């Protein structure tokens, strides 16, 4: 049975993506799955898009093993009506960097991707995949729990990682540990965190390994050359706050 590296929110940060790949090469990963937002904010959208596209080409899941994120959608369409000013500026800059084939690739990404009754990927929340709502608290987790049947649902979008255990008839529990052994009488909602722009106060990139044979989930953090990513953002003329926030994980 396969071992999956599940990641999200690369946001055009090539330095973080390369560090993530270097870390996972020694972890016997069989397939890579992405919960969206390949681009937006960072200065290397073309490189990150092409690397994630190649990385997530796996026979273990329908192609592509990547779901659509809200920044991916905005870059593909040019619609920034739901973006704040800084995000909108980054989206429009990113759109100018990509060619027609790359824009078409983003626009064709699915909102959800399922592997039978085992696994569901979605960027925001399974209750409304295209509305780009966040899962931020127990009420959001409870709502999401009513909208998927798989044993495991992995999300991104908020850039804040968590493991939530959902037992029939009980309240959801957020598990305060880095490794989880999955119960057969429970389902799990997991935010896998962000590769390229963490927002939980830890500037290190974050991802999750899912071992479908051992039925385990494990969260990993990794360091990457933040200053290089910051310098590229500033040289590109993108808003300076997008560089500054990388150093503090916010």
MODA-V507818 format. One record per helix or strand. SS is the DSSP state (a for helix, b for strand). FROM is the first residue (numbers start at 1). TO is the last residue. If there is no record, write none. Layout:
ss=[SS & SS]
from=[FROM & FROM]
to=[TO & TO]
//
This chain:
ss=[b & a & b & a & b & a & a & a & b & b & b & a & b & b & b & b & b & b & b & a & a]
from=[3 & 14 & 31 & 45 & 66 & 70 & 85 & 100 & 110 & 112 & 119 & 138 & 152 & 162 & 173 & 179 & 186 & 205 & 216 & 226 & 240]
to=[7 & 24 & 34 & 55 & 67 & 77 & 97 & 107 & 110 & 115 & 122 & 145 & 155 & 167 & 174 & 181 & 191 & 211 & 222 & 235 & 247]
//
